[in-house]
Amino acid sequence: MRIHADKVPGERHLGDRREVDLGTRRNGEDPSFAAIYQAYRKPLYRYCLAFARDAGMAEDATQEAFIRLHKNLGTLHGGDSVRCWLFTVARNEMLGVFRNQRFQVPIEEDQVTDPETPATILEQEESADLVRRMMNELIDEYREVLVLREYEDFSYVQIAEITSSSLPAVKSRLYHARQALAERLRPWLEERSVR
């Protein structure tokens, strides 16, 4: 689910996603902290939850990212992407916690569907649950890039920036992550096609 809110000064719409560019600060427009918070709170939390697989840690990382944004909004340079910056701060926060301990709880997801029948609802829930379980089985590096690309719609360049990786490394991880996920889902897909 993508967030569609009122236009934030400096916002660019890129398909379904939005991007707040701090470059507009040069023209005297200042994207308000509240508008930025509304635009990115849910996507950032979803990313943190998928990355950490712990609701408390996801909430803490999301909150820390916005606290740092509030403190640093005036110091970010024009052209910086608030979205990329927030995701990078949240990721670094979670990596700091991971250095001390490991969390293994399932990804939870807000599901807003309007299917036609109870059978369709059940099938969609089972499919989503299966994909979440299979995603949880991937190594952290694969799960992270898949969430950033497929769920949060970041570009390869932005993922490289967020993960402090090279562009070829991001492309390679995404390729291997998709292959690993497809391999895990193959038996289920084959069983479904027989029905």
C-alpha positions as a Markdown table, in Angstrom:
| # | Residue | x | y | z |
|---|---|---|---|---|
| 1 | Met | 0.0 | 0.0 | 0.0 |
| 2 | Arg | 1.4 | 3.4 | -1.0 |
| 3 | Ile | 0.8 | 6.6 | 1.0 |
| 4 | His | -0.9 | 9.3 | -1.0 |
| 5 | Ala | -1.1 | 12.5 | 1.1 |
| 6 | Asp | -1.2 | 16.2 | 0.3 |
| 7 | Lys | 1.7 | 17.5 | -1.7 |
| 8 | Val | 4.8 | 18.3 | 0.3 |
| 9 | Pro | 6.9 | 21.2 | -0.9 |
| 10 | Gly | 9.7 | 19.8 | -3.0 |
| 11 | Glu | 8.0 | 16.5 | -3.6 |
| 12 | Arg | 8.4 | 14.6 | -6.8 |
| 13 | His | 6.0 | 11.8 | -7.7 |
| 14 | Leu | 7.8 | 8.9 | -9.2 |
| 15 | Gly | 5.1 | 6.4 | -10.2 |
| 16 | Asp | 3.5 | 5.2 | -7.0 |
| 17 | Arg | 6.2 | 6.6 | -4.7 |
| 18 | Arg | 7.0 | 10.1 | -3.6 |
| 19 | Glu | 10.3 | 11.7 | -3.1 |
| 20 | Val | 11.0 | 14.9 | -1.1 |
| 21 | Asp | 14.0 | 16.7 | -2.5 |
| 22 | Leu | 15.7 | 19.1 | -0.1 |
| 23 | Gly | 16.8 | 21.1 | -3.0 |
| 24 | Thr | 13.6 | 23.1 | -2.8 |
| 25 | Arg | 14.9 | 24.7 | 0.4 |
| 26 | Arg | 17.0 | 26.9 | -1.8 |
| 27 | Asn | 13.8 | 28.5 | -3.2 |
| 28 | Gly | 12.5 | 29.4 | 0.2 |
| 29 | Glu | 10.2 | 26.4 | 0.5 |
| 30 | Asp | 10.7 | 24.3 | 3.5 |
| 31 | Pro | 9.1 | 20.9 | 3.7 |
| 32 | Ser | 7.5 | 20.8 | 7.1 |
| 33 | Phe | 8.7 | 18.0 | 9.5 |
| 34 | Ala | 5.0 | 17.0 | 10.0 |
| 35 | Ala | 4.4 | 16.5 | 6.3 |
| 36 | Ile | 7.7 | 14.5 | 5.9 |
| 37 | Tyr | 6.7 | 12.4 | 8.9 |
| 38 | Gln | 3.2 | 11.7 | 7.4 |
| 39 | Ala | 4.7 | 10.8 | 4.0 |
| 40 | Tyr | 7.4 | 8.4 | 5.3 |
| 41 | Arg | 6.3 | 7.1 | 8.7 |
| 42 | Lys | 4.6 | 4.0 | 7.4 |
| 43 | Pro | 7.0 | 3.0 | 4.7 |
| 44 | Leu | 10.0 | 3.5 | 7.0 |
| 45 | Tyr | 8.3 | 1.4 | 9.7 |
| 46 | Arg | 7.5 | -1.4 | 7.2 |
| 47 | Tyr | 11.1 | -1.5 | 6.1 |
| 48 | Cys | 12.4 | -1.6 | 9.6 |
| 49 | Leu | 9.9 | -4.3 | 10.5 |
| 50 | Ala | 11.0 | -6.4 | 7.5 |
| 51 | Phe | 14.6 | -5.8 | 8.3 |
| 52 | Ala | 14.5 | -6.4 | 12.1 |
| 53 | Arg | 11.6 | -8.8 | 12.3 |
| 54 | Asp | 10.8 | -7.2 | 15.7 |
| 55 | Ala | 8.0 | -4.6 | 16.1 |
| 56 | Gly | 9.7 | -2.9 | 19.1 |
| 57 | Met | 13.0 | -2.6 | 17.3 |
| 58 | Ala | 11.3 | -1.3 | 14.2 |
| 59 | Glu | 9.4 | 1.3 | 16.2 |
| 60 | Asp | 12.7 | 2.4 | 17.9 |
| 61 | Ala | 14.6 | 2.7 | 14.6 |
| 62 | Thr | 11.8 | 4.6 | 13.0 |
| 63 | Gln | 11.5 | 7.0 | 15.9 |
| 64 | Glu | 15.3 | 7.5 | 16.0 |
| 65 | Ala | 15.4 | 8.3 | 12.3 |
| 66 | Phe | 12.8 | 11.0 | 12.7 |
| 67 | Ile | 14.4 | 12.4 | 15.8 |
| 68 | Arg | 17.7 | 12.7 | 13.8 |
| 69 | Leu | 15.8 | 14.2 | 10.9 |
| 70 | His | 14.3 | 16.8 | 13.1 |
| 71 | Lys | 17.7 | 17.7 | 14.5 |
| 72 | Asn | 19.4 | 17.8 | 11.1 |
| 73 | Leu | 16.7 | 19.0 | 8.7 |
| 74 | Gly | 18.4 | 22.4 | 8.4 |
| 75 | Thr | 21.8 | 20.9 | 7.7 |
| 76 | Leu | 20.9 | 18.5 | 4.9 |
| 77 | His | 22.1 | 19.6 | 1.5 |
| 78 | Gly | 20.0 | 20.5 | -1.5 |
| 79 | Gly | 19.4 | 17.5 | -3.7 |
| 80 | Asp | 19.5 | 15.1 | -0.7 |
| 81 | Ser | 16.6 | 12.7 | -0.7 |
| 82 | Val | 14.9 | 12.8 | 2.7 |
| 83 | Arg | 13.5 | 9.3 | 2.0 |
| 84 | Cys | 16.9 | 7.9 | 1.3 |
| 85 | Trp | 18.4 | 9.7 | 4.3 |
| 86 | Leu | 15.7 | 8.4 | 6.6 |
| 87 | Phe | 16.1 | 4.8 | 5.5 |
| 88 | Thr | 19.8 | 5.0 | 5.8 |
| 89 | Val | 19.6 | 6.3 | 9.4 |
| 90 | Ala | 17.1 | 3.6 | 10.4 |
| 91 | Arg | 19.2 | 0.9 | 8.8 |
| 92 | Asn | 22.3 | 2.1 | 10.7 |
| 93 | Glu | 20.3 | 2.2 | 13.9 |
| 94 | Met | 19.2 | -1.4 | 13.5 |
| 95 | Leu | 22.7 | -2.6 | 12.5 |
| 96 | Gly | 23.9 | -1.1 | 15.8 |
| 97 | Val | 21.4 | -3.1 | 17.7 |
| 98 | Phe | 22.2 | -6.3 | 15.7 |
| 99 | Arg | 25.8 | -6.0 | 16.8 |
| 100 | Asn | 24.6 | -6.9 | 20.3 |
| 101 | Gln | 21.8 | -9.4 | 19.6 |
| 102 | Arg | 19.8 | -11.2 | 17.0 |
| 103 | Phe | 16.0 | -11.1 | 16.5 |
| 104 | Gln | 13.9 | -13.7 | 14.7 |
| 105 | Val | 10.2 | -12.8 | 14.7 |
| 106 | Pro | 8.0 | -13.0 | 11.7 |
| 107 | Ile | 7.2 | -10.0 | 9.5 |
| 108 | Glu | 3.8 | -8.5 | 10.0 |
| 109 | Glu | 2.1 | -6.7 | 7.3 |
| 110 | Asp | -0.9 | -4.4 | 7.0 |
| 111 | Gln | -3.2 | -6.0 | 4.5 |
| 112 | Val | -5.8 | -3.9 | 3.0 |
| 113 | Thr | -7.7 | -6.0 | 0.4 |
| 114 | Asp | -11.1 | -5.9 | -1.0 |
| 115 | Pro | -11.6 | -9.4 | -2.4 |
| 116 | Glu | -14.9 | -10.7 | -3.6 |
| 117 | Thr | -15.3 | -13.9 | -1.7 |
| 118 | Pro | -14.2 | -15.5 | 1.6 |
| 119 | Ala | -12.3 | -18.1 | -0.4 |
| 120 | Thr | -10.3 | -15.4 | -2.2 |
| 121 | Ile | -9.6 | -13.7 | 1.2 |
| 122 | Leu | -8.2 | -16.9 | 2.6 |
| 123 | Glu | -6.1 | -17.7 | -0.5 |
| 124 | Gln | -4.6 | -14.2 | -0.5 |
| 125 | Glu | -3.8 | -14.4 | 3.2 |
| 126 | Glu | -2.2 | -17.9 | 2.8 |
| 127 | Ser | -0.2 | -16.6 | -0.2 |
| 128 | Ala | 1.0 | -13.5 | 1.7 |
| 129 | Asp | 1.8 | -15.6 | 4.8 |
| 130 | Leu | 3.8 | -18.0 | 2.7 |
| 131 | Val | 5.8 | -15.2 | 1.0 |
| 132 | Arg | 6.5 | -13.6 | 4.4 |
| 133 | Arg | 7.7 | -17.0 | 5.8 |
| 134 | Met | 9.9 | -17.6 | 2.7 |
| 135 | Met | 11.3 | -14.0 | 3.0 |
| 136 | Asn | 12.2 | -14.7 | 6.6 |
| 137 | Glu | 14.2 | -17.7 | 5.6 |
| 138 | Leu | 16.4 | -15.6 | 3.3 |
| 139 | Ile | 19.7 | -14.3 | 4.6 |
| 140 | Asp | 19.5 | -10.8 | 5.9 |
| 141 | Glu | 21.3 | -9.2 | 2.9 |
| 142 | Tyr | 18.9 | -10.7 | 0.5 |
| 143 | Arg | 15.8 | -9.9 | 2.5 |
| 144 | Glu | 16.9 | -6.3 | 3.0 |
| 145 | Val | 17.4 | -5.5 | -0.7 |
| 146 | Leu | 14.2 | -7.3 | -1.7 |
| 147 | Val | 12.2 | -5.2 | 0.8 |
| 148 | Leu | 13.8 | -2.0 | -0.3 |
| 149 | Arg | 13.2 | -2.7 | -4.0 |
| 150 | Glu | 10.0 | -4.6 | -4.2 |
| 151 | Tyr | 8.0 | -3.2 | -1.2 |
| 152 | Glu | 9.5 | 0.3 | -0.9 |
| 153 | Asp | 10.3 | 0.8 | -4.6 |
| 154 | Phe | 13.8 | 2.3 | -4.1 |
| 155 | Ser | 16.0 | 2.5 | -7.2 |
| 156 | Tyr | 19.1 | 0.4 | -7.3 |
| 157 | Val | 21.2 | 3.6 | -6.8 |
| 158 | Gln | 19.2 | 4.5 | -3.7 |
| 159 | Ile | 19.5 | 0.9 | -2.3 |
| 160 | Ala | 23.3 | 1.2 | -2.8 |
| 161 | Glu | 23.3 | 4.4 | -0.9 |
| 162 | Ile | 21.1 | 3.1 | 1.9 |
| 163 | Thr | 23.1 | -0.1 | 2.3 |
| 164 | Ser | 26.5 | 1.5 | 1.7 |
| 165 | Ser | 27.1 | -1.0 | -1.1 |
| 166 | Ser | 28.3 | -0.6 | -4.7 |
| 167 | Leu | 25.7 | -0.7 | -7.5 |
| 168 | Pro | 27.0 | -4.0 | -8.8 |
| 169 | Ala | 26.7 | -5.5 | -5.3 |
| 170 | Val | 23.1 | -4.4 | -5.0 |
| 171 | Lys | 22.2 | -5.8 | -8.5 |
| 172 | Ser | 23.9 | -9.1 | -7.6 |
| 173 | Arg | 22.2 | -9.4 | -4.2 |
| 174 | Leu | 18.8 | -8.7 | -5.8 |
| 175 | Tyr | 19.4 | -11.3 | -8.5 |
| 176 | His | 20.4 | -13.9 | -5.9 |
| 177 | Ala | 17.6 | -12.9 | -3.5 |
| 178 | Arg | 15.0 | -13.3 | -6.3 |
| 179 | Gln | 16.5 | -16.6 | -7.3 |
| 180 | Ala | 16.5 | -17.9 | -3.7 |
| 181 | Leu | 12.9 | -16.7 | -3.1 |
| 182 | Ala | 11.7 | -18.3 | -6.3 |
| 183 | Glu | 13.4 | -21.6 | -5.4 |
| 184 | Arg | 11.7 | -21.6 | -2.0 |
| 185 | Leu | 8.3 | -20.8 | -3.6 |
| 186 | Arg | 8.7 | -23.3 | -6.5 |
| 187 | Pro | 7.1 | -26.3 | -4.7 |
| 188 | Trp | 4.1 | -24.3 | -3.7 |
| 189 | Leu | 3.6 | -22.8 | -7.2 |
| 190 | Glu | 3.9 | -26.2 | -8.7 |
| 191 | Glu | 1.3 | -27.6 | -6.3 |
| 192 | Arg | -1.0 | -24.7 | -7.1 |
| 193 | Ser | -0.7 | -25.2 | -10.8 |
| 194 | Val | -1.8 | -28.8 | -10.5 |
| 195 | Arg | -5.1 | -27.8 | -8.7 |
